[in-house]
Amino acid sequence: MGWFGNKNKEEQRLQQANIPKLDRKQDTYIGSRVVIKGDISGQDSVRIMGKVNGKISLNEDLTIEESGNLESESIRARNMIVSGRVNGSIVTQDKLHLRPTAHVTGNIDNPRLVVEDGAIFKGSCEMPDRKRSPKPSPSAESK
């Protein structure tokens, strides 16, 4: 499991937020005091609690916590849960879930969309009637 930031403090924050254990299963955490400038790609799930500025291409799930901030031209993942801020184009293979604290600006393209009361979305939405795989970056395919 990859950790960027303090594992114990982040785990305590997740418990305090009453996020169910199943929902917390992720392979890589980007801590709330971490800033990444650059692209992220891979085969595993990622949870962002800090700030990321770069393209994201994952074959698994992406979670943006309430403290998370993602600025990206292109975001691709199997599923995505947003509680924080996202600015960019989102493509998911299955579902995008915007929680009450989500602020999303950009276009989304996904088969399923859940928008909870309080979430803010500015952009356009395309919802195809069939599932499709997000196109991983060449580095994600080779790993």
N, C-alpha and C positions, 0 to 999 in steps of 0.2 A: 504494500500500500504506500503510495507517495504522499508526503506531507510537506507543505510549504507553510510554515507558521507553527504555532504552538498547539500540539495535538490535544493536550488536556483542556486548555482554555476553549478551543473550538468545540470540543465534545460537550463541555458544560453549556456553551451557548445553544447548541442544538437541543440539548435536553431541556433547557429553560424555555425554548421556543415551542416545546411540546411537539417536535417533529417525530413522527413514529419511527421506530427502529428500521423497519423495512424501507422507508423513504430515505433513510440516512445512509444506506449502503452505497458507497461510492468507492472508486479506486484511487482517485487523486483529489486532494483538497488544496485549494489555494487560499491561504489564510487571510483574515480581514486586514492585516497590516502589510500585505504583499502587493507589489505593483509589478505587472509583467507587460513589457512592450515587445510584441512579437507574436508569431503565429503558433497555434497549438493544434496538433493533430495526433490521432492515435486510435487504438482499439478499445480503450477503457472509458469508463464513466468519469466525469469531472464535476466537482462542486466548487463554485467560485464565491468566495466571501470577500475577496479583495477587489483590486482593479486590474482589468485586462484590456489592452488595446492591441488588437490584431485579429486575424482570421482564425476561425475555429472550424475544424473538421473532425468529427468523432463518429465512430461506428456504434457507440453506445449513447448513454444519456448525459445531458448537460443540465445542471441545476445552478441557478443564480440566486443566492441567498439575499435577504433584505439589505445586507451591508455590501453586496456585490454590485459592481459597475462594469459593464462590458460595452466597449466601443469597437465595432467591427464592420467591415464591408460585407463580410459573408460569414454566416453562422449555419453549420450543418450538423445535425445530430439525429439519433433515432427518436428520442423524446426530449422535451425540454420543459422544465419547470422554472418560472420566473417569479421571484419575490422582490427583486431589486430593480436596477435600472439597466436597460439594454437599448442601444442605439445601433441599428444595422438591419440587414436583410436576413431573415430567418427561414430556413428550410428544414422541416422535420420529416422523417419517414412515417411517423405515426401521429403523435400528439404534442401539442403545445398547450401548457397550462399556465394561465396568468393568475397569480394569487392576488389578494386584495391590495398589497403594497407594491405591486408591479407597475413600472413605468416603461412602456415599450414604444419606441419611435422607429418606424421602418416598415418595410413590406414583409408579409409572412406568406408562406406557401406550405400548407400541410393538410392532411386528410381530416384531422380532428382538432378542434379548438375548444378550450374551456376558459371562460373569462369570469372570474369571481367578482362580486360586487365590490367596487372600490378600485379595481385595476384600471389603469389608464393605457389606452392604445391609440397611437396616432400613425396612420398609414393605411395600406390596402391589404386585403386578405384574399388569397386564392386557395380554394379547397377542392383538390381533385378527388374523384370518387374511388381511387384505388391507391393501395400502398406502394411505395417505391423506396429504394435504398438511397440514403444520402450519398452523394459522390464524395468519397474520402479523397484527401490529397494524396499524391504519389507516395509521400513518406509514411502515411498511415497504412497504405496497402502493403508496403514492403516489410512492415514490422511483424 
